[in-house]
Amino acid sequence: MTDVKIMCRICQGETSHEQLYETQADGEEPESASIHSCKGCGRITVQHKVLDGNGGVSSITLYPPRVFRRFPPWMDELPHELPEYMREVYISLQADARRLAAMGIRAALERMMVERNGDRGSFAGNLNALEESGDISVAQKDLLSVVLDLGSAAIHRGFNPAYEDVVSALDVFEVLLQQVFVHRGRVESLKSRIPERPSNGGQ
């Protein structure tokens, strides 16, 4: 069978695939479908092409679709339904549903703030509570204000952000989640295992 280069959702890049099967349907909207096996990881991908009738290709779709990025294992350490929020954000980005992803990040951030300090009645109040509790710095509060406004603009102002902008907002939020729910607990556990300094003032 023919070898082709296509995106692999597992290898996270374009890799050589062995073509296992192909079929084509003619008509007003000719199309073809082929089954491929990645030579790197062995996973199966179905490639669907819409043909333009002149020997060219109008569009190509892969099934399952390319993964936006692998879901970090640490997210399963988050409390309550926050991992579900984040999985839905990842799925939205995978489907290039940027408005939905921005809204999802906003919703997850709001849920996280309420989880930490209760509902203070507004986004500004909830952000202030995070700062007062020591969870975030002034600089982080400014960044998170932008993340919240991105989601609000998608909901209320019809804004469709660029893919890269949504990813940037997600990166900022994930740093906060790790800092508050993951790193803090791990560092506290580490601290309990470090021997105390000797009483004579040595290291």
Biotite code that builds the C-alpha atoms (Angstrom):
import biotite.structure as struc

atoms = struc.array([
    struc.Atom([0.000, 0.000, 0.000], chain_id="A", res_id=1, res_name="MET", atom_name="CA", element="C"),
    struc.Atom([1.001, 3.644, -0.494], chain_id="A", res_id=2, res_name="THR", atom_name="CA", element="C"),
    struc.Atom([2.679, 5.632, 2.284], chain_id="A", res_id=3, res_name="ASP", atom_name="CA", element="C"),
    struc.Atom([1.439, 9.189, 2.874], chain_id="A", res_id=4, res_name="VAL", atom_name="CA", element="C"),
    struc.Atom([2.268, 12.012, 5.283], chain_id="A", res_id=5, res_name="LYS", atom_name="CA", element="C"),
    struc.Atom([-0.666, 13.085, 7.465], chain_id="A", res_id=6, res_name="ILE", atom_name="CA", element="C"),
    struc.Atom([-1.150, 14.494, 10.951], chain_id="A", res_id=7, res_name="MET", atom_name="CA", element="C"),
    struc.Atom([-1.105, 11.987, 13.810], chain_id="A", res_id=8, res_name="CYS", atom_name="CA", element="C"),
    struc.Atom([-3.133, 12.939, 16.884], chain_id="A", res_id=9, res_name="ARG", atom_name="CA", element="C"),
    struc.Atom([-0.922, 10.797, 19.125], chain_id="A", res_id=10, res_name="ILE", atom_name="CA", element="C"),
    struc.Atom([2.523, 11.693, 17.761], chain_id="A", res_id=11, res_name="CYS", atom_name="CA", element="C"),
    struc.Atom([1.397, 15.350, 17.625], chain_id="A", res_id=12, res_name="GLN", atom_name="CA", element="C"),
    struc.Atom([2.867, 15.983, 14.198], chain_id="A", res_id=13, res_name="GLY", atom_name="CA", element="C"),
    struc.Atom([2.921, 14.965, 10.552], chain_id="A", res_id=14, res_name="GLU", atom_name="CA", element="C"),
    struc.Atom([4.169, 11.377, 10.269], chain_id="A", res_id=15, res_name="THR", atom_name="CA", element="C"),
    struc.Atom([4.367, 8.614, 7.671], chain_id="A", res_id=16, res_name="SER", atom_name="CA", element="C"),
    struc.Atom([1.192, 6.538, 7.463], chain_id="A", res_id=17, res_name="HIS", atom_name="CA", element="C"),
    struc.Atom([0.533, 3.313, 5.601], chain_id="A", res_id=18, res_name="GLU", atom_name="CA", element="C"),
    struc.Atom([-2.636, 3.589, 3.536], chain_id="A", res_id=19, res_name="GLN", atom_name="CA", element="C"),
    struc.Atom([-4.748, 0.518, 4.272], chain_id="A", res_id=20, res_name="LEU", atom_name="CA", element="C"),
    struc.Atom([-7.870, 1.260, 2.218], chain_id="A", res_id=21, res_name="TYR", atom_name="CA", element="C"),
    struc.Atom([-9.362, 3.927, -0.062], chain_id="A", res_id=22, res_name="GLU", atom_name="CA", element="C"),
    struc.Atom([-12.714, 4.448, -1.752], chain_id="A", res_id=23, res_name="THR", atom_name="CA", element="C"),
    struc.Atom([-14.178, 7.271, -3.837], chain_id="A", res_id=24, res_name="GLN", atom_name="CA", element="C"),
    struc.Atom([-17.701, 8.466, -4.609], chain_id="A", res_id=25, res_name="ALA", atom_name="CA", element="C"),
    struc.Atom([-18.442, 10.512, -7.726], chain_id="A", res_id=26, res_name="ASP", atom_name="CA", element="C"),
    struc.Atom([-21.331, 12.889, -8.308], chain_id="A", res_id=27, res_name="GLY", atom_name="CA", element="C"),
    struc.Atom([-22.059, 16.575, -7.824], chain_id="A", res_id=28, res_name="GLU", atom_name="CA", element="C"),
    struc.Atom([-19.806, 16.625, -4.762], chain_id="A", res_id=29, res_name="GLU", atom_name="CA", element="C"),
    struc.Atom([-17.164, 13.937, -5.330], chain_id="A", res_id=30, res_name="PRO", atom_name="CA", element="C"),
    struc.Atom([-15.407, 12.697, -2.223], chain_id="A", res_id=31, res_name="GLU", atom_name="CA", element="C"),
    struc.Atom([-12.979, 10.051, -1.081], chain_id="A", res_id=32, res_name="SER", atom_name="CA", element="C"),
    struc.Atom([-12.205, 8.288, 2.174], chain_id="A", res_id=33, res_name="ALA", atom_name="CA", element="C"),
    struc.Atom([-9.086, 6.393, 3.160], chain_id="A", res_id=34, res_name="SER", atom_name="CA", element="C"),
    struc.Atom([-7.853, 4.524, 6.223], chain_id="A", res_id=35, res_name="ILE", atom_name="CA", element="C"),
    struc.Atom([-4.269, 4.987, 7.403], chain_id="A", res_id=36, res_name="HIS", atom_name="CA", element="C"),
    struc.Atom([-2.033, 3.486, 10.081], chain_id="A", res_id=37, res_name="SER", atom_name="CA", element="C"),
    struc.Atom([0.688, 5.661, 11.640], chain_id="A", res_id=38, res_name="CYS", atom_name="CA", element="C"),
    struc.Atom([4.138, 4.121, 11.272], chain_id="A", res_id=39, res_name="LYS", atom_name="CA", element="C"),
    struc.Atom([5.196, 5.787, 14.504], chain_id="A", res_id=40, res_name="GLY", atom_name="CA", element="C"),
    struc.Atom([2.512, 4.747, 16.985], chain_id="A", res_id=41, res_name="CYS", atom_name="CA", element="C"),
    struc.Atom([0.261, 2.430, 14.958], chain_id="A", res_id=42, res_name="GLY", atom_name="CA", element="C"),
    struc.Atom([-2.943, 4.415, 15.564], chain_id="A", res_id=43, res_name="ARG", atom_name="CA", element="C"),
    struc.Atom([-5.615, 4.421, 12.867], chain_id="A", res_id=44, res_name="ILE", atom_name="CA", element="C"),
    struc.Atom([-6.819, 7.625, 11.170], chain_id="A", res_id=45, res_name="THR", atom_name="CA", element="C"),
    struc.Atom([-9.587, 8.041, 8.587], chain_id="A", res_id=46, res_name="VAL", atom_name="CA", element="C"),
    struc.Atom([-9.007, 10.801, 6.045], chain_id="A", res_id=47, res_name="GLN", atom_name="CA", element="C"),
    struc.Atom([-12.018, 12.300, 4.247], chain_id="A", res_id=48, res_name="HIS", atom_name="CA", element="C"),
    struc.Atom([-11.470, 14.492, 1.183], chain_id="A", res_id=49, res_name="LYS", atom_name="CA", element="C"),
    struc.Atom([-13.969, 16.669, -0.661], chain_id="A", res_id=50, res_name="VAL", atom_name="CA", element="C"),
    struc.Atom([-12.843, 16.840, -4.301], chain_id="A", res_id=51, res_name="LEU", atom_name="CA", element="C"),
    struc.Atom([-13.364, 19.793, -6.615], chain_id="A", res_id=52, res_name="ASP", atom_name="CA", element="C"),
    struc.Atom([-14.011, 17.713, -9.731], chain_id="A", res_id=53, res_name="GLY", atom_name="CA", element="C"),
    struc.Atom([-10.867, 18.951, -11.485], chain_id="A", res_id=54, res_name="ASN", atom_name="CA", element="C"),
    struc.Atom([-8.407, 16.668, -9.787], chain_id="A", res_id=55, res_name="GLY", atom_name="CA", element="C"),
    struc.Atom([-7.967, 18.988, -6.817], chain_id="A", res_id=56, res_name="GLY", atom_name="CA", element="C"),
    struc.Atom([-9.040, 18.802, -3.182], chain_id="A", res_id=57, res_name="VAL", atom_name="CA", element="C"),
    struc.Atom([-11.448, 21.313, -1.605], chain_id="A", res_id=58, res_name="SER", atom_name="CA", element="C"),
    struc.Atom([-11.083, 20.169, 1.997], chain_id="A", res_id=59, res_name="SER", atom_name="CA", element="C"),
    struc.Atom([-9.537, 17.437, 4.121], chain_id="A", res_id=60, res_name="ILE", atom_name="CA", element="C"),
    struc.Atom([-10.930, 16.192, 7.428], chain_id="A", res_id=61, res_name="THR", atom_name="CA", element="C"),
    struc.Atom([-9.333, 13.659, 9.769], chain_id="A", res_id=62, res_name="LEU", atom_name="CA", element="C"),
    struc.Atom([-11.209, 11.324, 12.133], chain_id="A", res_id=63, res_name="TYR", atom_name="CA", element="C"),
    struc.Atom([-10.631, 11.292, 15.046], chain_id="A", res_id=64, res_name="PRO", atom_name="CA", element="C"),
    struc.Atom([-9.608, 14.948, 14.781], chain_id="A", res_id=65, res_name="PRO", atom_name="CA", element="C"),
    struc.Atom([-6.189, 16.179, 15.785], chain_id="A", res_id=66, res_name="ARG", atom_name="CA", element="C"),
    struc.Atom([-5.865, 16.637, 19.548], chain_id="A", res_id=67, res_name="VAL", atom_name="CA", element="C"),
    struc.Atom([-5.409, 20.285, 20.577], chain_id="A", res_id=68, res_name="PHE", atom_name="CA", element="C"),
    struc.Atom([-2.824, 19.133, 23.104], chain_id="A", res_id=69, res_name="ARG", atom_name="CA", element="C"),
    struc.Atom([-2.706, 16.297, 25.561], chain_id="A", res_id=70, res_name="ARG", atom_name="CA", element="C"),
    struc.Atom([-4.808, 16.786, 28.657], chain_id="A", res_id=71, res_name="PHE", atom_name="CA", element="C"),
    struc.Atom([-2.321, 17.314, 31.531], chain_id="A", res_id=72, res_name="PRO", atom_name="CA", element="C"),
    struc.Atom([-2.466, 14.503, 34.140], chain_id="A", res_id=73, res_name="PRO", atom_name="CA", element="C"),
    struc.Atom([-2.331, 17.053, 36.970], chain_id="A", res_id=74, res_name="TRP", atom_name="CA", element="C"),
    struc.Atom([-5.777, 18.353, 36.021], chain_id="A", res_id=75, res_name="MET", atom_name="CA", element="C"),
    struc.Atom([-7.324, 15.258, 37.570], chain_id="A", res_id=76, res_name="ASP", atom_name="CA", element="C"),
    struc.Atom([-6.062, 16.598, 40.914], chain_id="A", res_id=77, res_name="GLU", atom_name="CA", element="C"),
    struc.Atom([-8.356, 19.631, 40.623], chain_id="A", res_id=78, res_name="LEU", atom_name="CA", element="C"),
    struc.Atom([-11.393, 19.726, 42.918], chain_id="A", res_id=79, res_name="PRO", atom_name="CA", element="C"),
    struc.Atom([-15.005, 19.065, 42.043], chain_id="A", res_id=80, res_name="HIS", atom_name="CA", element="C"),
    struc.Atom([-16.035, 19.626, 38.431], chain_id="A", res_id=81, res_name="GLU", atom_name="CA", element="C"),
    struc.Atom([-13.059, 21.744, 37.334], chain_id="A", res_id=82, res_name="LEU", atom_name="CA", element="C"),
    struc.Atom([-11.500, 18.859, 35.331], chain_id="A", res_id=83, res_name="PRO", atom_name="CA", element="C"),
    struc.Atom([-14.780, 18.566, 33.396], chain_id="A", res_id=84, res_name="GLU", atom_name="CA", element="C"),
    struc.Atom([-14.741, 22.288, 32.615], chain_id="A", res_id=85, res_name="TYR", atom_name="CA", element="C"),
    struc.Atom([-11.186, 22.012, 31.324], chain_id="A", res_id=86, res_name="MET", atom_name="CA", element="C"),
    struc.Atom([-11.881, 18.951, 29.178], chain_id="A", res_id=87, res_name="ARG", atom_name="CA", element="C"),
    struc.Atom([-14.725, 20.830, 27.506], chain_id="A", res_id=88, res_name="GLU", atom_name="CA", element="C"),
    struc.Atom([-12.392, 23.776, 26.838], chain_id="A", res_id=89, res_name="VAL", atom_name="CA", element="C"),
    struc.Atom([-9.865, 21.414, 25.228], chain_id="A", res_id=90, res_name="TYR", atom_name="CA", element="C"),
    struc.Atom([-12.577, 19.841, 23.064], chain_id="A", res_id=91, res_name="ILE", atom_name="CA", element="C"),
    struc.Atom([-13.741, 23.303, 21.962], chain_id="A", res_id=92, res_name="SER", atom_name="CA", element="C"),
    struc.Atom([-10.226, 24.299, 20.921], chain_id="A", res_id=93, res_name="LEU", atom_name="CA", element="C"),
    struc.Atom([-9.768, 20.998, 19.124], chain_id="A", res_id=94, res_name="GLN", atom_name="CA", element="C"),
    struc.Atom([-12.878, 21.831, 17.077], chain_id="A", res_id=95, res_name="ALA", atom_name="CA", element="C"),
    struc.Atom([-11.694, 25.445, 16.565], chain_id="A", res_id=96, res_name="ASP", atom_name="CA", element="C"),
    struc.Atom([-14.778, 26.647, 18.488], chain_id="A", res_id=97, res_name="ALA", atom_name="CA", element="C"),
    struc.Atom([-12.933, 29.665, 19.850], chain_id="A", res_id=98, res_name="ARG", atom_name="CA", element="C"),
    struc.Atom([-15.914, 31.513, 21.304], chain_id="A", res_id=99, res_name="ARG", atom_name="CA", element="C"),
    struc.Atom([-16.993, 28.413, 23.198], chain_id="A", res_id=100, res_name="LEU", atom_name="CA", element="C"),
    struc.Atom([-13.459, 27.892, 24.496], chain_id="A", res_id=101, res_name="ALA", atom_name="CA", element="C"),
    struc.Atom([-13.219, 31.513, 25.693], chain_id="A", res_id=102, res_name="ALA", atom_name="CA", element="C"),
    struc.Atom([-16.600, 31.201, 27.413], chain_id="A", res_id=103, res_name="MET", atom_name="CA", element="C"),
    struc.Atom([-15.528, 27.925, 28.998], chain_id="A", res_id=104, res_name="GLY", atom_name="CA", element="C"),
    struc.Atom([-12.322, 29.413, 30.396], chain_id="A", res_id=105, res_name="ILE", atom_name="CA", element="C"),
    struc.Atom([-14.320, 32.301, 31.863], chain_id="A", res_id=106, res_name="ARG", atom_name="CA", element="C"),
    struc.Atom([-16.824, 29.893, 33.425], chain_id="A", res_id=107, res_name="ALA", atom_name="CA", element="C"),
    struc.Atom([-14.071, 27.686, 34.862], chain_id="A", res_id=108, res_name="ALA", atom_name="CA", element="C"),
    struc.Atom([-12.241, 30.703, 36.301], chain_id="A", res_id=109, res_name="LEU", atom_name="CA", element="C"),
    struc.Atom([-15.433, 31.971, 37.909], chain_id="A", res_id=110, res_name="GLU", atom_name="CA", element="C"),
    struc.Atom([-16.107, 28.518, 39.381], chain_id="A", res_id=111, res_name="ARG", atom_name="CA", element="C"),
    struc.Atom([-12.555, 28.336, 40.700], chain_id="A", res_id=112, res_name="MET", atom_name="CA", element="C"),
    struc.Atom([-12.819, 31.766, 42.375], chain_id="A", res_id=113, res_name="MET", atom_name="CA", element="C"),
    struc.Atom([-16.112, 30.898, 44.051], chain_id="A", res_id=114, res_name="VAL", atom_name="CA", element="C"),
    struc.Atom([-14.669, 27.557, 45.142], chain_id="A", res_id=115, res_name="GLU", atom_name="CA", element="C"),
    struc.Atom([-11.759, 29.290, 46.861], chain_id="A", res_id=116, res_name="ARG", atom_name="CA", element="C"),
    struc.Atom([-13.399, 32.224, 48.615], chain_id="A", res_id=117, res_name="ASN", atom_name="CA", element="C"),
    struc.Atom([-17.146, 32.145, 48.061], chain_id="A", res_id=118, res_name="GLY", atom_name="CA", element="C"),
    struc.Atom([-19.073, 34.398, 45.702], chain_id="A", res_id=119, res_name="ASP", atom_name="CA", element="C"),
    struc.Atom([-18.234, 38.080, 46.230], chain_id="A", res_id=120, res_name="ARG", atom_name="CA", element="C"),
    struc.Atom([-20.940, 39.225, 43.817], chain_id="A", res_id=121, res_name="GLY", atom_name="CA", element="C"),
    struc.Atom([-18.794, 40.294, 40.853], chain_id="A", res_id=122, res_name="SER", atom_name="CA", element="C"),
    struc.Atom([-15.721, 39.297, 38.897], chain_id="A", res_id=123, res_name="PHE", atom_name="CA", element="C"),
    struc.Atom([-13.808, 42.229, 40.373], chain_id="A", res_id=124, res_name="ALA", atom_name="CA", element="C"),
    struc.Atom([-14.816, 41.205, 43.886], chain_id="A", res_id=125, res_name="GLY", atom_name="CA", element="C"),
    struc.Atom([-13.843, 37.589, 43.290], chain_id="A", res_id=126, res_name="ASN", atom_name="CA", element="C"),
    struc.Atom([-10.453, 38.599, 41.867], chain_id="A", res_id=127, res_name="LEU", atom_name="CA", element="C"),
    struc.Atom([-9.837, 40.891, 44.836], chain_id="A", res_id=128, res_name="ASN", atom_name="CA", element="C"),
    struc.Atom([-10.631, 37.995, 47.164], chain_id="A", res_id=129, res_name="ALA", atom_name="CA", element="C"),
    struc.Atom([-8.042, 35.823, 45.404], chain_id="A", res_id=130, res_name="LEU", atom_name="CA", element="C"),
    struc.Atom([-5.448, 38.547, 45.874], chain_id="A", res_id=131, res_name="GLU", atom_name="CA", element="C"),
    struc.Atom([-6.375, 39.129, 49.515], chain_id="A", res_id=132, res_name="GLU", atom_name="CA", element="C"),
    struc.Atom([-6.121, 35.404, 50.266], chain_id="A", res_id=133, res_name="SER", atom_name="CA", element="C"),
    struc.Atom([-2.621, 35.295, 48.798], chain_id="A", res_id=134, res_name="GLY", atom_name="CA", element="C"),
    struc.Atom([-3.577, 33.004, 45.912], chain_id="A", res_id=135, res_name="ASP", atom_name="CA", element="C"),
    struc.Atom([-2.515, 35.540, 43.265], chain_id="A", res_id=136, res_name="ILE", atom_name="CA", element="C"),
    struc.Atom([-0.296, 38.598, 42.960], chain_id="A", res_id=137, res_name="SER", atom_name="CA", element="C"),
    struc.Atom([-1.277, 42.018, 41.634], chain_id="A", res_id=138, res_name="VAL", atom_name="CA", element="C"),
    struc.Atom([0.346, 41.146, 38.293], chain_id="A", res_id=139, res_name="ALA", atom_name="CA", element="C"),
    struc.Atom([-1.623, 37.900, 38.075], chain_id="A", res_id=140, res_name="GLN", atom_name="CA", element="C"),
    struc.Atom([-4.849, 39.738, 38.870], chain_id="A", res_id=141, res_name="LYS", atom_name="CA", element="C"),
    struc.Atom([-4.254, 42.007, 35.880], chain_id="A", res_id=142, res_name="ASP", atom_name="CA", element="C"),
    struc.Atom([-3.688, 38.991, 33.622], chain_id="A", res_id=143, res_name="LEU", atom_name="CA", element="C"),
    struc.Atom([-6.792, 37.213, 34.883], chain_id="A", res_id=144, res_name="LEU", atom_name="CA", element="C"),
    struc.Atom([-8.874, 40.349, 34.319], chain_id="A", res_id=145, res_name="SER", atom_name="CA", element="C"),
    struc.Atom([-7.989, 40.098, 30.633], chain_id="A", res_id=146, res_name="VAL", atom_name="CA", element="C"),
    struc.Atom([-8.870, 36.382, 30.594], chain_id="A", res_id=147, res_name="VAL", atom_name="CA", element="C"),
    struc.Atom([-12.286, 37.148, 32.093], chain_id="A", res_id=148, res_name="LEU", atom_name="CA", element="C"),
    struc.Atom([-12.883, 39.994, 29.653], chain_id="A", res_id=149, res_name="ASP", atom_name="CA", element="C"),
    struc.Atom([-12.058, 37.717, 26.724], chain_id="A", res_id=150, res_name="LEU", atom_name="CA", element="C"),
    struc.Atom([-14.856, 35.375, 27.770], chain_id="A", res_id=151, res_name="GLY", atom_name="CA", element="C"),
    struc.Atom([-17.235, 38.253, 28.418], chain_id="A", res_id=152, res_name="SER", atom_name="CA", element="C"),
    struc.Atom([-16.516, 39.722, 24.981], chain_id="A", res_id=153, res_name="ALA", atom_name="CA", element="C"),
    struc.Atom([-17.274, 36.354, 23.373], chain_id="A", res_id=154, res_name="ALA", atom_name="CA", element="C"),
    struc.Atom([-20.588, 36.140, 25.246], chain_id="A", res_id=155, res_name="ILE", atom_name="CA", element="C"),
    struc.Atom([-21.858, 39.710, 25.195], chain_id="A", res_id=156, res_name="HIS", atom_name="CA", element="C"),
    struc.Atom([-20.035, 41.478, 22.336], chain_id="A", res_id=157, res_name="ARG", atom_name="CA", element="C"),
    struc.Atom([-19.981, 38.839, 19.621], chain_id="A", res_id=158, res_name="GLY", atom_name="CA", element="C"),
    struc.Atom([-16.185, 38.721, 19.677], chain_id="A", res_id=159, res_name="PHE", atom_name="CA", element="C"),
    struc.Atom([-14.565, 35.744, 17.959], chain_id="A", res_id=160, res_name="ASN", atom_name="CA", element="C"),
    struc.Atom([-10.978, 35.684, 19.267], chain_id="A", res_id=161, res_name="PRO", atom_name="CA", element="C"),
    struc.Atom([-7.996, 34.353, 17.368], chain_id="A", res_id=162, res_name="ALA", atom_name="CA", element="C"),
    struc.Atom([-7.004, 30.788, 18.162], chain_id="A", res_id=163, res_name="TYR", atom_name="CA", element="C"),
    struc.Atom([-3.652, 31.935, 19.569], chain_id="A", res_id=164, res_name="GLU", atom_name="CA", element="C"),
    struc.Atom([-5.368, 34.421, 21.889], chain_id="A", res_id=165, res_name="ASP", atom_name="CA", element="C"),
    struc.Atom([-7.598, 31.749, 23.399], chain_id="A", res_id=166, res_name="VAL", atom_name="CA", element="C"),
    struc.Atom([-4.578, 29.494, 23.922], chain_id="A", res_id=167, res_name="VAL", atom_name="CA", element="C"),
    struc.Atom([-2.773, 32.366, 25.677], chain_id="A", res_id=168, res_name="SER", atom_name="CA", element="C"),
    struc.Atom([-5.757, 32.857, 27.997], chain_id="A", res_id=169, res_name="ALA", atom_name="CA", element="C"),
    struc.Atom([-5.840, 29.132, 28.710], chain_id="A", res_id=170, res_name="LEU", atom_name="CA", element="C"),
    struc.Atom([-2.115, 29.112, 29.504], chain_id="A", res_id=171, res_name="ASP", atom_name="CA", element="C"),
    struc.Atom([-2.563, 31.926, 32.039], chain_id="A", res_id=172, res_name="VAL", atom_name="CA", element="C"),
    struc.Atom([-5.459, 30.121, 33.706], chain_id="A", res_id=173, res_name="PHE", atom_name="CA", element="C"),
    struc.Atom([-3.652, 26.780, 33.837], chain_id="A", res_id=174, res_name="GLU", atom_name="CA", element="C"),
    struc.Atom([-0.721, 28.407, 35.652], chain_id="A", res_id=175, res_name="VAL", atom_name="CA", element="C"),
    struc.Atom([-3.183, 29.623, 38.293], chain_id="A", res_id=176, res_name="LEU", atom_name="CA", element="C"),
    struc.Atom([-4.806, 26.201, 38.641], chain_id="A", res_id=177, res_name="LEU", atom_name="CA", element="C"),
    struc.Atom([-1.439, 24.515, 39.110], chain_id="A", res_id=178, res_name="GLN", atom_name="CA", element="C"),
    struc.Atom([-0.292, 27.138, 41.585], chain_id="A", res_id=179, res_name="GLN", atom_name="CA", element="C"),
    struc.Atom([-3.394, 26.977, 43.768], chain_id="A", res_id=180, res_name="VAL", atom_name="CA", element="C"),
    struc.Atom([-4.475, 23.343, 43.604], chain_id="A", res_id=181, res_name="PHE", atom_name="CA", element="C"),
    struc.Atom([-1.412, 21.315, 42.608], chain_id="A", res_id=182, res_name="VAL", atom_name="CA", element="C"),
    struc.Atom([1.938, 22.907, 43.458], chain_id="A", res_id=183, res_name="HIS", atom_name="CA", element="C"),
    struc.Atom([0.860, 24.173, 46.866], chain_id="A", res_id=184, res_name="ARG", atom_name="CA", element="C"),
    struc.Atom([-0.093, 20.726, 48.127], chain_id="A", res_id=185, res_name="GLY", atom_name="CA", element="C"),
    struc.Atom([2.991, 19.107, 46.638], chain_id="A", res_id=186, res_name="ARG", atom_name="CA", element="C"),
    struc.Atom([5.337, 21.707, 48.125], chain_id="A", res_id=187, res_name="VAL", atom_name="CA", element="C"),
    struc.Atom([3.699, 21.417, 51.547], chain_id="A", res_id=188, res_name="GLU", atom_name="CA", element="C"),
    struc.Atom([4.218, 17.662, 51.367], chain_id="A", res_id=189, res_name="SER", atom_name="CA", element="C"),
    struc.Atom([7.832, 18.204, 50.322], chain_id="A", res_id=190, res_name="LEU", atom_name="CA", element="C"),
    struc.Atom([8.371, 20.635, 53.197], chain_id="A", res_id=191, res_name="LYS", atom_name="CA", element="C"),
    struc.Atom([7.283, 18.002, 55.710], chain_id="A", res_id=192, res_name="SER", atom_name="CA", element="C"),
    struc.Atom([9.967, 15.628, 54.397], chain_id="A", res_id=193, res_name="ARG", atom_name="CA", element="C"),
    struc.Atom([12.905, 18.069, 54.506], chain_id="A", res_id=194, res_name="ILE", atom_name="CA", element="C"),
    struc.Atom([15.067, 17.618, 57.652], chain_id="A", res_id=195, res_name="PRO", atom_name="CA", element="C"),
    struc.Atom([15.113, 20.597, 60.004], chain_id="A", res_id=196, res_name="GLU", atom_name="CA", element="C"),
    struc.Atom([18.195, 22.794, 60.235], chain_id="A", res_id=197, res_name="ARG", atom_name="CA", element="C"),
    struc.Atom([20.549, 21.836, 63.066], chain_id="A", res_id=198, res_name="PRO", atom_name="CA", element="C"),
    struc.Atom([20.257, 23.902, 66.241], chain_id="A", res_id=199, res_name="SER", atom_name="CA", element="C"),
    struc.Atom([23.888, 25.065, 65.956], chain_id="A", res_id=200, res_name="ASN", atom_name="CA", element="C"),
    struc.Atom([23.015, 27.224, 62.959], chain_id="A", res_id=201, res_name="GLY", atom_name="CA", element="C"),
    struc.Atom([24.498, 24.974, 60.278], chain_id="A", res_id=202, res_name="GLY", atom_name="CA", element="C"),
    struc.Atom([23.003, 24.294, 56.882], chain_id="A", res_id=203, res_name="GLN", atom_name="CA", element="C"),
])
